[in-house]
Amino acid sequence: MRRYIKYIVILILLVATYTAKAQEIPKVWDLKTAIEYAKEKNISINTLKLSSQTAEQELIASKSAVLPNLTGNVSQALTNYKSGLQNTSGFGLSSDITLYNGSYLKNDIKAKELNLQTANLSVEAAKNDITISITQAYLNILLARENITYLKDLLTTSEAQVKQSEQQFKFGTIAKKDLLQLQATYANDKYTLVTAQNTLQQNILTLKQLLQLPTSTAFEVSTTDTVSVTPALDNLASAQDKALRTRPEIKSGELNIQLQTTELAKAN
């Protein structure tokens, strides 16, 4: 009886865990939700975050190297003499500090600081990349859905034209070649619709892969009728200047130059 109760408890815990994980995944996705989810769950981004935390710990260790250290020891011995047992104890403390090491420690701290900044910029660059990829995949889904709506209307029209032409051909008001041409157009419209539906499924699969969701996960993209007016785009020169000042890849490249220079100074 106890064994069965144990299995039941384990089953309940597994179901509760699965349900909790399922509740974390939205059923309907808007663009903001998809981007935020990817930034939090993406394996590559989380790996870079761990690298950033490692670089932070290395910086702490480098700064600690210039501080004095303190070590202590305690010893105790019990000796058996003819007169009886004698207990002896000993205590000791020692400390040392590096006063000067040819600017190595100073350059090492600077290198670790640059390395930490570079690691943080790598995280930001990865977030920017995943944002662009998800936005593109999301918009492709919306475009494919609009295309399917248009093709369904077009197919309905083609089907009505074929039915009308079949009646006209039956009464001899149109030639057979005209009927065949309309039937061919109708068949081509059906093929185009199937192709568009496959494209939609491929785009959904692409977005699922970016979000690292199982293919069996229920997935629906939300739509909105709100039309927002986008501000005017910057001209090419302004866009280039802004990118050079703000893009993490550019800053990371500049920091890498400083980092290599500092590493060279450490070696001298």
N, C-alpha and C positions, 0 to 999 in steps of 0.2 A: 504493500500500500504506500509506504513512504517513497519507494522508487517511482511509482506513478505520479505522486505529488511533485516529486523533484522534476520529472520530465514536463509536467504541466506548467510549473513555474518557469522553467527554461523557455518553453514555447511562448508563454505570455511575454517574457522579456524580449525575445526575438521579434515578436510581432510589434511590440511597443517601439522597439528601436527602428524597425523598418518603417512604421507609421510616422515616427518623428522625422526620419530622413525624407520621407515622401512629402511631408508637410513643408519642408524647407524649399521644395521645388515648386514654383508657381505653375498654375495650369494655363494661364494666359499671360503672355509676355509682351510688355512694351519695350521700347528701345532703351530707356533709362534702366529698367529692371535688368535687362540682359547685360548691359555694360557693367553695372554694379556687381552683378552675380559673377561675371567673368573675372573682374578685378579681385574678387575675394577668393574664388575657388580655383582659378587657373593654376595648373601645376608649375608651369614655367615661371609665372610671377611669384608664386610662393617659394620656389627654389631660389630665386634672386633675393627675396626677402631674407631667407636664411643666410645667404652669402653676406648680405648687409649686416645682419646680426653678428656673424662671425667676425667681420671687419671691425665692428664696434668693440667686441671683446678683445681683439688684437690691439686696438688703440688703448684700451684700459690697461692691458698688460704692458704696453710700451711706456705709458706714463708712470706705471708703478716701478719701472726699472730704475728711475732716478731717485726714488724714495729709499730711505734706509730700511733695512729689514731687521727683524728681531726673531731670534730662535732661542728656545729654552729646552733644558733637559732636566730630568729628575731621575735619581737613582736611589735604590734602597737595597741594603744587604743585611743578612742575618747570619752571624758567626757563632759557632758553638765552642766556647772555651770551657776549661775545667771549672772555672768559677761560675759558669752559667752562660746563657745566651746573651749576645750583645748585638743590638740593632744600630746600624749606621745608615745615615741618609745623606744624600748630596743633591745640591741644586746648582744650576748654572744658566746664565743668560749671555748671549753674544749678539752683536749687531755690526753690520757693515754698510757702507754707502760708497757708491762710485762718485768721486769728486769730478773727474774729467776723463773723457774717453775719446778725445779727438773729434768732438762734435757729433760722434756717431749716434748717441742717444737723442740728441736734438733733431738730427735729420731723420732718425727712425720714427720719432713721434710725428714729424711732418709728413713722412711717407704714409704712415698709417692713417692720418687724417685725410690725406688725398685719396687713399684707397677707399676709405669709408664714403667720402663724397661721390666717388666714381660708382661705388656699389649702389648708392641711393639713386643716382641718375639712371643706372641700368634698370632699376625697378620702374622709374617713371617712363623710360623709353618703352619698356615692355607693355605698360598700361596704355600708352598712346597707340602702340601697334595693335593691341587687341581691340581697342576702341574703334579704330579705323576698320579693322576686319569685320567686326560685328555689325557696325553701321552699314557697311557695304552689303553684307549678307542679308541683313534685315530689310534694307531697301529693295534688294533683289526679290525677296519674298512678296513684298507689297506690289512691286511692278508685275510679278508673275500672276498674282491674284487678279489685278486689274485687267491684265491681258486675257485671262481666262473668262472673266465677265464679258469682255468685248467679243471674244470668239464664240461664246455661247449664244449671244444675241445674233451674231452673224450666221451661226449654224441654223438657228431658228428661222431666219429669213431665207436661207438657202433651201431648207426643207420645204418651206411654204411655196417657194418658187417652183421646186421640182413637182410638188403635188398639183399645182396649178397647171404646169406645162404638160403633165401626164393627161390631165383632162382635156387640154387644148389639142394634144396630139391625137387623143381618142376621137375627137370630133373633126380632126383634119385641119385645124386652124394654124398649126405650126409644123415645120419639117422635123424629121426624126433627128437630124444632126443638131438642131437647136436643143432638143430634149436631152440628147447625150451630152452636150456641152454643159448643161445645167446640172445633170447628174454627176459629171466629172468634178464640177466646182463644189458640189455638196460633199462628195467623197473627200476632196482635198481639204475642205473646211473641217471635216471630222478628224482627219489625220492631224491637222494643225492644232486642234483642240487637245487631242491626246498628247501630242508633243509638249504643249504648254503645261498640261497637268503633270507630266513627268518632270519638266523643268522646275515646277513649284516644289515637288517632292525632293528633288536634288538640292534646291536652295535651302529647304528646311533641314535636310540632312547636314548640309554644310554648317548651318548655324548651330545645330546640335553638337557637331564635332567641336566647334569653337567654344561652346559652353561646356564641353566634356560631359554630355548627357548620354545615357544609354539610348540606342535607337528605338527601343520599345516604349520610351517615355512619351506620354501624351503631351502634345505640343500644339499650341495655338498662338498666333500672333494677333495682337489687338490692333484695331484700326480706329481712327478718329476722323471726324468730319471737319475739325478745326483747321483752318488754313492760316498759317503764320507767315508773315512777310519777312523774308530774310534781309538783313542789312546789306548794303552794297559792298562788294568784295574790294579788298585793297588792290592797288595796282601791283605789277610784278616787282618793282623795286622795293616798295614798302613791305610786301610779303617776304621777300628775300631777307631784308634787313631784320624784320621781326623774327624770322626763323633762326637767323644767326645769333640773335640775342636770347632766345627763349628755348629753342629745341634742346632737350637733354643730350642728344647725340653729339651736338656741337660742343656743349660744355664738357661732356665726358672726354672728348678728344683733346680739348685744351688741358684738362686736368691730367690726362695721361702723359702729356709732354712734361708737365711739372713733376709728375711722379717719377718718370724715368730719369729726369735731371737730379732729383733728390736721391734716388737709388744709386746713381753714379757718384754723388757726393759721399754717400755712406761707404762706398767701396774704396774711396781715396784715403 
